[in-house]
Amino acid sequence: MDLLLLEKTLLGLFAATVVATIVSKLRGKKFKLPPGPIPVPVFGNWLQVGDDLNHRNLSDYAKKFGNIFLLRMGQRNLVVVSSPELAKDVLHTQGVEFGSRTRNVVFDIFTGKGQDMVFTVYGEHWRKMRRIMTVPFFTNKVVQQYRQGWEAEAAAVVDDVKKNPDSATTGIVLRRRLQLMMYNNMYRIMFDTRFESEDDPMFVKLRALNGERSRLAQSFDYNYGDFIPILRPLLKGYLNICKEVKDRRLKLFKDHFVDMRKKLASTKPMDNDGLKCAIDHILDAQQKGEINEDNVLYIVENINVAAIETTLWSIEWGIAELVNNPEVQRKVREEMERVLGAGVQVTEPDMVKLPYLQAVIKETLRLRMAIPLLVPHMNLQDAKLGGFDIPAESKILVNAWWLANNPAQWNKPEEFRPERFLEEESKVEANGNDFRYLPFGVGRRSCPGIILALPILGITLGRLVQNFHLLPPPGHSKLDTTEKGGQFSLHILNHSTILMNPTSL
């Protein structure tokens, strides 16, 4: 059976090569394409490049081929830009032309072929989804409404760590408790609910399903079937698992959160100030016919992944860098004691008075960018970029990590040095005012979650440093900061055990 499948695959590849060659000749288009490694028929550059298209590998290709280069991954054109000027062109100047999203066979499953906001093509559906999501999630009003809840969740983390006898002796994997905190932060906004503990059965189930979704979507294991459609039948088992996980997640969102909120809204009047939480606003849009029930569920899907996990990765990176740079940790603690006073816990309004803490956050996002290649862009029509022709439906990657870590643009970028954002880079902000530094992207398809992520990062890292000396576990001088990348993500490979000695506060 395997030999028969292999024979059919090889025959199919040969046929695809012939058809592709004939179609190319008939179309007669002569593109001036960006440079790149020489492709081979059918496979393109896949056999040379491999599946792991992470930010560091693509940075190495940029050093060889330039700030714009082309990889032909099977039938997909993948264009990588690695300079601030080209990034500006993709994200701002030609933001409409390159404003769509390319997906893949797995993300098509998890987003209902673009029924969400993050992965939909640029157009009326995206504008509608962005507007519907902005009001309940991504405004200063939301920050002010929920920031005391974020502060309470951070305080609960501090209390739980202090109660844990292992935290100051052998150390604990702090990420587990921080994950509960992040779920509570976002589920407060979405559904006006929270989970009591890490053992809460619903939290355990939700965390497991979301974790499985992330593992399946971020893996490079399915690239061969995505790049070369004729090999897609070999992915049948993988894609069936994805569909099963997707169905279970959406059913959980619907049955235990969305529908329960609908029932509550039908029996309990809303606050005088309007809709009580985000899902109320989104359900109101559904009742008006602006979106359907699937759109509602895919908005919940986006928030579960994009808002919770990415912020958690950044918190974890920030803690690791504070542990490995004790002098930086000391400066953060001293700044808060000097500005706020001994024993006064940091709050969201205090952030503007704490420039060094802000610099630590910026430096974490620079060196350890959670989405180092941003979310891929796509041009629906043939386009021009950097003097080259970009064929329609090319996948455009902006290597934002390399923009922020290129030694030609930054002074000693390999060092974790927050002072750079108080000295030579003092005018650089995370909102994209400098195209060398785009942790949240910029332009039409930028990440709106910046307005939530920055205060949550500040509150969490600030409270931890105020209340604990963060140290490596006994017998270690540093935490392991080996990176683990995915299709878009960058997180720490090993969730570290951290020794947490209470401060004198």
KAKA-V257803 format. One record per pair of residues at least 24 apart in sequence whose ideal C-beta (glycine too) atoms are under 10 Angstrom apart, sorted by sequence separation. I is the first residue (numbers start at 1). J is the second residue. If there is no record, write none. Layout:
i:j
I:J
I:J
This chain:
i:j
17:41
37:61
49:73
58:82
78:102
98:122
99:123
154:178
156:180
157:181
179:203
183:207
258:282
262:286
279:303
332:356
333:357
335:359
373:397
374:398
404:428
430:454
472:496
473:497
16:41
17:42
36:61
45:70
46:71
53:78
55:80
77:102
97:122
101:126
153:178
156:181
216:241
217:242
258:283
278:303
331:356
332:357
335:360
372:397
373:398
374:399
409:434
429:454
472:497
473:498
474:499
16:42
17:43
44:70
45:71
46:72
76:102
96:122
100:126
216:242
253:279
331:357
372:398
373:399
374:400
409:435
410:436
472:498
473:499
14:41
15:42
37:64
44:71
45:72
46:73
47:74
53:80
55:82
95:122
99:126
153:180
154:181
157:184
180:207
183:210
332:359
372:399
373:400
374:401
409:436
410:437
430:457
471:498
472:499
13:41
14:42
36:64
37:65
44:72
45:73
46:74
76:104
153:181
156:184
179:207
217:245
258:286
328:356
331:359
332:360
372:400
373:401
409:437
470:498
471:499
13:42
35:64
36:65
43:72
44:73
45:74
49:78
152:181
153:182
212:241
213:242
216:245
217:246
331:360
371:400
372:401
373:402
470:499
471:500
12:42
13:43
35:65
36:66
43:73
44:74
46:76
153:183
212:242
215:245
216:246
369:399
371:401
372:402
404:434
406:436
468:498
469:499
470:500
471:501
34:65
35:66
39:70
43:74
44:75
150:181
153:184
154:185
176:207
179:210
328:359
329:360
369:400
370:401
372:403
403:434
405:436
468:499
469:500
470:501
34:66
36:68
37:69
39:71
40:72
42:74
43:75
44:76
150:182
152:184
153:185
179:211
212:244
213:245
328:360
369:401
372:404
400:432
403:435
404:436
468:500
469:501
34:67
35:68
36:69
37:70
39:72
42:75
44:77
45:78
152:185
212:245
213:246
368:401
369:402
372:405
403:436
404:437
467:500
468:501
469:502
34:68
35:69
36:70
37:71
38:72
39:73
44:78
150:184
211:245
366:400
367:401
369:403
402:436
403:437
404:438
464:498
467:501
468:502
469:503
34:69
35:70
36:71
37:72
39:74
149:184
150:185
153:188
210:245
213:248
258:293
325:360
328:363
366:401
369:404
400:435
403:438
404:439
467:502
468:503
469:504
33:69
34:70
36:72
149:185
152:188
209:245
212:248
213:249
369:405
400:436
464:500
467:503
33:70
34:71
160:197
208:245
209:246
212:249
366:403
367:404
398:435
400:437
401:438
466:503
468:505
39:77
147:185
150:188
156:194
160:198
258:296
322:360
325:363
366:404
367:405
400:438
401:439
465:503
467:505
31:70
33:72
146:185
149:188
150:189
209:248
210:249
254:293
258:297
321:360
365:404
366:405
400:439
466:505
146:186
149:189
208:248
209:249
254:294
257:297
398:438
400:440
36:77
153:194
156:197
209:250
258:299
363:404
400:441
36:78
146:188
152:194
209:251
210:252
254:296
258:300
318:360
321:363
322:364
362:404
400:442
34:77
36:79
145:188
146:189
149:192
205:248
206:249
209:252
250:293
253:296
254:297
257:300
318:361
321:364
398:441
33:77
36:80
145:189
205:249
209:253
250:294
253:297
320:364
366:410
398:442
34:79
149:194
252:297
253:298
318:363
319:364
31:77
33:79
34:80
206:252
251:297
253:299
254:300
315:361
318:364
321:367
367:413
34:81
142:189
205:252
206:253
250:297
253:300
314:361
317:364
318:365
321:368
366:413
367:414
249:297
250:298
252:300
253:301
316:364
317:365
320:368
367:415
368:416
137:186
315:364
367:416
202:252
206:256
250:300
253:303
314:364
317:367
318:368
366:416
367:417
205:256
206:257
249:300
250:301
253:304
314:365
317:368
366:417
137:189
249:301
252:304
316:368
317:369
363:415
364:416
366:418
136:189
137:190
317:370
363:416
136:190
202:256
314:368
316:370
363:417
364:418
366:420
20:75
202:257
246:301
249:304
313:368
314:369
315:370
363:418
366:421
249:305
313:369
314:370
360:416
362:418
363:419
313:370
314:371
361:418
363:420
16:74
312:370
313:371
359:417
360:418
362:420
363:421
16:75
310:369
311:370
359:418
360:419
362:421
366:425
310:370
358:418
359:419
361:421
362:422
309:370
310:371
357:418
359:420
360:421
191:253
356:418
359:421
363:425
366:428
190:253
193:256
355:418
356:419
358:421
359:422
362:425
193:257
306:370
358:422
359:423
366:430
374:438
377:441
191:256
306:371
356:421
365:430
374:439
416:481
191:257
355:421
356:422
359:425
362:428
374:440
375:441
377:443
190:257
191:258
193:260
355:422
359:426
362:429
371:438
372:439
374:441
377:444
190:258
193:261
362:430
369:437
371:439
374:442
377:445
191:260
192:261
306:375
361:430
369:438
370:439
371:440
376:445
187:257
191:261
366:436
369:439
370:440
371:441
375:445
190:261
193:264
355:426
358:429
366:437
368:439
369:440
374:445
375:446
192:264
358:430
365:437
374:446
375:447
191:264
365:438
366:439
374:447
365:439
362:437
364:439
365:440
371:447
362:439
370:447
361:439
370:453
192:276
193:277
401:485
191:276
192:277
365:450
191:277
192:278
332:418
190:277
191:278
192:279
218:305
331:418
189:277
190:278
191:279
192:280
213:301
217:305
328:416
331:419
365:453
188:277
189:278
190:279
191:280
328:417
365:454
401:490
187:277
188:278
189:279
190:280
214:304
325:415
328:418
187:278
210:301
213:304
214:305
218:309
325:416
328:419
397:488
186:278
190:282
213:305
324:416
325:417
361:453
362:454
365:457
325:418
361:454
364:457
210:304
322:416
361:455
209:304
210:305
214:309
321:416
362:457
213:309
320:416
358:454
361:457
207:304
321:418
360:457
361:458
364:461
206:304
210:308
211:309
360:458
210:309
317:416
358:457
357:457
358:458
361:461
207:308
357:458
360:461
361:462
206:308
357:459
360:462
110:213
351:454
109:213
110:214
351:455
354:458
357:461
357:462
360:465
110:216
111:217
348:454
349:455
351:457
106:213
109:216
110:217
348:455
351:458
109:217
347:455
348:456
350:458
351:459
354:462
357:465
190:299
191:300
350:459
106:216
107:217
190:300
348:458
106:217
347:458
348:459
351:462
372:483
376:487
106:218
346:458
347:459
350:462
373:485
375:487
376:488
104:217
106:219
190:303
346:459
368:481
372:485
375:488
189:303
190:304
345:459
346:460
348:462
367:481
373:487
374:488
106:221
346:461
347:462
368:483
371:486
373:488
106:222
187:303
346:462
347:463
372:488
373:489
105:222
106:223
186:303
187:304
190:307
345:462
346:463
371:488
372:489
373:490
104:222
105:223
108:226
186:304
189:307
345:463
370:488
371:489
372:490
104:223
106:225
107:226
346:465
370:489
371:490
105:225
106:226
346:466
369:489
370:490
104:225
105:226
183:304
186:307
187:308
345:466
369:490
370:491
104:226
105:227
185:307
186:308
340:462
344:466
345:467
368:490
103:226
104:227
185:308
343:466
368:491
105:229
184:308
342:466
368:492
182:307
183:308
186:311
314:439
182:308
185:311
336:462
340:466
105:232
182:309
185:312
335:462
336:463
145:273
182:310
106:235
179:308
182:311
183:312
310:439
332:461
333:462
336:465
337:466
105:235
109:239
179:309
182:312
310:440
332:462
335:465
336:466
108:239
109:240
146:277
181:312
334:465
106:238
109:241
110:242
141:273
145:277
146:278
329:461
332:464
333:465
105:238
106:239
109:242
110:243
178:311
179:312
182:315
332:465
333:466
105:239
108:242
109:243
112:246
178:312
181:315
331:465
332:466
333:467
106:241
107:242
109:244
110:245
111:246
329:464
330:465
333:468
106:242
109:245
110:246
142:278
179:315
329:465
333:469
105:242
106:243
109:246
175:312
178:315
179:316
310:447
328:465
333:470
109:247
112:250
136:274
175:313
178:316
311:449
315:453
110:249
135:274
136:275
310:449
314:453
318:457
322:461
329:468
330:469
106:246
110:250
135:275
136:276
138:278
175:315
307:447
314:454
318:458
321:461
329:469
136:277
137:278
174:315
175:316
178:319
306:447
307:448
308:449
311:452
315:456
319:460
329:470
136:278
174:316
306:448
307:449
311:453
314:456
315:457
318:460
319:461
322:464
329:471
135:278
136:279
306:449
310:453
311:454
314:457
318:461
322:465
326:469
136:280
137:281
175:319
312:456
326:470
133:278
136:281
137:282
174:319
307:452
311:456
315:460
319:464
326:471
132:278
135:281
136:282
303:449
307:453
311:457
314:460
315:461
318:464
319:465
323:469
324:470
326:472
76:223
134:281
135:282
302:449
314:461
318:465
323:470
133:281
136:284
312:460
322:470
323:471
324:472
74:223
78:227
132:281
133:282
136:285
307:456
311:460
315:464
323:472
73:223
74:224
76:226
132:282
135:285
320:470
323:473
73:224
74:225
75:226
76:227
319:470
74:226
75:227
76:228
132:284
133:285
320:472
73:226
74:227
75:228
76:229
129:282
132:285
323:476
324:477
325:478
73:227
74:228
75:229
131:285
132:286
324:478
72:227
73:228
74:229
75:230
323:478
324:479
74:230
129:285
132:288
323:479
324:480
74:231
128:285
322:479
324:481
132:290
320:478
321:479
323:481
131:290
132:291
320:479
319:479
320:480
321:481
343:503
345:505
129:290
320:481
342:503
343:504
344:505
128:290
129:291
137:299
342:504
343:505
128:291
132:295
136:299
342:505
132:296
317:481
137:302
54:220
125:291
129:295
133:299
137:303
317:483
337:503
53:220
128:295
132:299
51:219
52:220
337:505
51:220
129:298
133:302
138:307
336:505
50:220
51:221
53:223
125:295
129:299
133:303
137:307
333:503
51:222
52:223
313:484
51:223
320:492
324:496
333:505
50:223
51:224
129:302
317:490
319:492
323:496
317:491
320:494
51:226
120:295
316:491
317:492
320:495
323:498
51:227
115:291
313:489
314:490
316:492
320:496
322:498
323:499
46:223
115:292
313:490
314:491
319:496
323:500
46:224
116:294
117:295
120:298
310:488
313:491
320:498
115:294
116:295
119:298
310:489
312:491
313:492
316:495
319:498
115:295
118:298
309:489
310:490
316:496
43:224
46:227
115:296
116:297
117:298
118:299
310:491
319:500
45:227
46:228
112:294
115:297
116:298
117:299
309:491
44:227
112:295
115:298
116:299
118:301
119:302
43:227
44:228
114:298
115:299
116:300
117:301
118:302
305:489
42:227
43:228
112:297
116:301
117:302
118:303
42:228
112:298
115:301
116:302
117:303
111:298
116:303
118:305
158:345
42:230
110:298
118:306
42:231
112:301
116:305
117:306
111:301
116:306
155:345
110:301
111:302
154:345
110:302
154:346
154:347
111:305
151:345
110:305
151:346
151:347
150:347
151:348
150:348
148:347
147:347
148:348
147:348
146:348
147:349
144:348
143:348
144:349
16:228
16:229
16:230
13:228
15:230
12:228
12:229
13:230
12:230
13:231
9:228
11:230
12:231
10:230
9:230
12:233
8:230
9:231
9:233
8:233
9:234
5:233
5:234
122:377
119:375
122:378
118:375
119:376
121:378
122:379
123:380
122:380
121:380
226:487
186:449
189:452
223:487
220:485
222:487
186:452
218:484
220:486
185:452
218:485
219:486
220:487
107:375
218:486
219:487
107:376
217:486
218:487
186:456
217:487
218:488
185:456
215:486
217:488
218:489
104:376
214:486
217:489
102:375
103:376
218:491
101:375
102:376
182:456
185:459
101:376
102:377
103:378
181:456
185:460
214:489
100:376
101:377
102:378
100:377
101:378
102:379
214:491
99:377
100:378
182:460
98:377
99:378
100:379
181:460
97:377
98:378
99:379
100:380
97:378
98:379
99:380
100:381
95:377
97:379
98:380
178:460
91:374
94:377
96:379
97:380
90:374
96:380
97:381
94:379
97:382
98:383
91:377
97:383
178:464
87:374
90:377
97:384
98:385
97:385
90:379
94:383
94:384
174:464
94:385
102:393
104:395
93:385
98:390
102:394
103:395
80:373
90:383
97:390
100:393
102:395
89:383
101:395
102:396
174:468
89:384
90:385
102:397
81:377
89:385
90:386
94:390
98:394
100:396
174:470
79:376
89:386
78:376
79:377
98:396
79:378
86:385
97:396
79:379
86:386
90:390
98:398
168:468
171:471
77:378
85:386
167:468
168:469
171:472
172:473
77:379
150:452
154:456
158:460
171:473
83:386
153:456
157:460
161:464
168:471
170:473
171:474
79:383
81:385
151:455
154:458
155:459
169:473
170:474
81:386
91:396
147:452
150:455
151:456
154:459
158:463
162:467
169:474
171:476
79:385
90:396
146:452
150:456
153:459
154:460
157:463
158:464
161:467
162:468
79:386
90:397
91:398
153:460
154:461
157:464
161:468
90:398
143:451
147:455
150:458
151:459
154:462
155:463
158:466
159:467
79:388
91:400
138:447
139:448
142:451
143:452
146:455
147:456
150:459
151:460
154:463
158:467
86:396
88:398
138:448
142:452
146:456
150:460
153:463
154:464
157:467
158:468
79:390
87:398
137:448
138:449
140:451
143:454
144:455
151:462
79:391
86:398
87:399
137:449
138:450
139:451
143:455
147:459
151:463
154:466
155:467
59:372
77:390
86:399
87:400
138:451
139:452
143:456
154:467
55:369
58:372
77:391
130:444
134:448
137:451
138:452
58:373
77:392
79:394
80:395
81:396
82:397
83:398
87:402
130:445
133:448
137:452
55:371
56:372
77:393
78:394
79:395
80:396
81:397
82:398
83:399
87:403
133:449
175:491
179:495
55:372
68:385
69:386
76:393
77:394
78:395
79:396
80:397
81:398
82:399
86:403
127:444
134:451
175:492
178:495
54:372
55:373
68:386
70:388
76:394
77:395
78:396
79:397
80:398
81:399
82:400
126:444
130:448
54:373
67:386
68:387
69:388
76:395
77:396
78:397
79:398
80:399
81:400
82:401
83:402
84:403
126:445
176:495
53:373
66:386
68:388
70:390
82:402
83:403
84:404
175:495
70:391
81:402
82:403
173:494
174:495
175:496
68:390
73:395
80:402
81:403
84:406
122:444
173:495
174:496
175:497
83:406
122:445
173:496
174:497
175:498
70:394
71:395
82:406
172:496
173:497
174:498
83:408
84:409
171:496
172:497
173:498
71:397
83:409
171:497
172:498
174:500
118:445
170:497
171:498
172:499
68:396
117:445
171:499
172:500
118:447
170:499
171:500
169:499
117:448
166:497
167:498
168:499
169:500
67:399
167:499
168:500
169:501
166:499
167:500
168:501
166:500
167:501
168:502
67:402
167:502
67:403
164:500
62:399
161:498
61:399
162:500
58:397
63:402
67:406
161:500
59:399
62:402
92:432
162:502
58:399
91:432
161:502
53:395
55:397
59:401
60:402
158:500
56:399
58:401
59:402
63:406
92:435
53:397
55:399
58:402
59:403
62:406
88:432
91:435
99:443
101:445
158:502
54:399
55:400
56:401
87:432
98:443
99:444
100:445
55:401
56:402
59:405
89:435
98:444
99:445
54:401
55:402
59:406
88:435
91:438
95:442
96:443
98:445
158:505
87:435
95:443
96:444
56:405
86:435
87:436
94:443
95:444
55:405
84:434
85:435
88:438
91:441
92:442
93:443
95:445
31:382
34:385
84:435
87:438
91:442
92:443
95:446
32:384
34:386
83:435
84:436
90:442
91:443
92:444
29:382
34:387
35:388
83:436
84:437
90:443
91:444
34:388
84:438
87:441
88:442
91:445
92:446
32:387
33:388
34:389
87:442
88:443
90:445
91:446
32:388
33:389
34:390
87:443
31:388
32:389
33:390
31:389
32:390
33:391
30:389
31:390
29:389
31:391
34:394
33:394
29:391
107:487
106:487
107:488
104:487
56:483
55:483
57:485
54:483
56:485
54:484
55:485
54:485
53:485
54:486
52:485
54:487
55:488
52:486
53:487
54:488
56:490
54:489
55:490
51:487
54:490
